[in-house]
Amino acid sequence: MRIERLTLTDWDDVLPARGFEPFHTADALSVLDDHASGRLHLFAGYNGGNPVALLPLFVQRRAVGSIVTSPPPGFGVPRLGPILMPASPKRSKVERLNRRFAEGIVDELSLDDSRTLFRMIGNTNYTDPRPYRWAEFEVETAFTYRLDIDGHSADDLLANCSKSLRREIRDVRESAVTIERAGSEGTKAIYDRTAERYAQQDEPFDLSWSYVRDLVEALDDRARSYVVRDPDGAFLSGITVLYSNDAAYFWQGGTRGEYDGTTVNSALHWRIVEDLVDEPPVDSITAYDLMGANTDRLCRYKSKFGATLVPYYTIESNGPQMALAKRAYRAISG
């Protein structure tokens, strides 16, 4: 396999029609490159003249070594990692492609060097991290909830939700609140409320408004902001959603909002689902990713949507000498 570095224009040309997440797009990567520390490197694995694998990496060079990440920490990117584009669906050929590409990337950036910190969170389509484990990297499993909407009506999907969730949605629908898609002012309101919530909980919130604004503007139709307002027009809650060709992703917002004692967030999520069924920004979308199933408290709520539990993998440098650096990374990345 031949490993090459691509420009963003080249990357956009070879990105497949399916199997990627919103931050894999050239538009999102360009914004990350503008705001994140380090330099964006776009790698492609070639079999002859055909690209068969892709991987965006952010590289910071330090006097004591290098930090290589995908995604970069501190920018609200839940997953990134490799995209495999095998020419054949045969298991043996897919595994050979995955192994050779992983080996090529490790060699290209000396990821196994004791002075290199490497951390990668793969997307949900990257299902086989074994080549990195065999190369003595540490591999951990995490989960998200993904609601399959393909071929289903909104009413059918609602029937699969828990009784308590259906009641919350019904109560909000029967109230005088409004749920609507909003422009940049809605995105800003969601951002401000999210930052306020983090401050109330004495938690760090690293995202700048300039980054969020630039990302949503760059993604254009691949981003929508939904807001809930009371009868007087006051903001109650909101969610910014990002879209790939495969799925919608709950990205920012969702802070708890209430009206007449009923939480409005379940109905907010359900408006997003209804639009995915009736008015999706990309016709090929088949799922709503609720983004995260790794916190007990949040899982108790998200499991009510009847979604499927889907794994993804974190791959990082191993060894005691990396423990301090990894703790610092995790503190930044959240």
Protein Blocks (a to p, Z undefined) as FASTA:
>chain_A
ZZddddfklmmmmocfehpafklpmklmmmmmmmmgcjdddddddehjacfbdcdddddd
dfkbccdddddehilpabgcjddddfbfbfklmmmmmmmmmmmmmmmnopmbckbccddd
ddfklmblklmmmnopacdddddddddfehpafklmmmmpcfklmmmmmmmmmmmbdcdd
ddfklmmmmmmmmmmmmmmnopacfbdfklmmmmmmmnmmmpccdddddfkopafbdcdd
dddfkbccdfbgjiacdeehiafklmmmmmmmmmmmmmcfblkbcbdceeiafbfklmmm
mmmnopacddddddddedjklmmmmmmmmmmnZZ
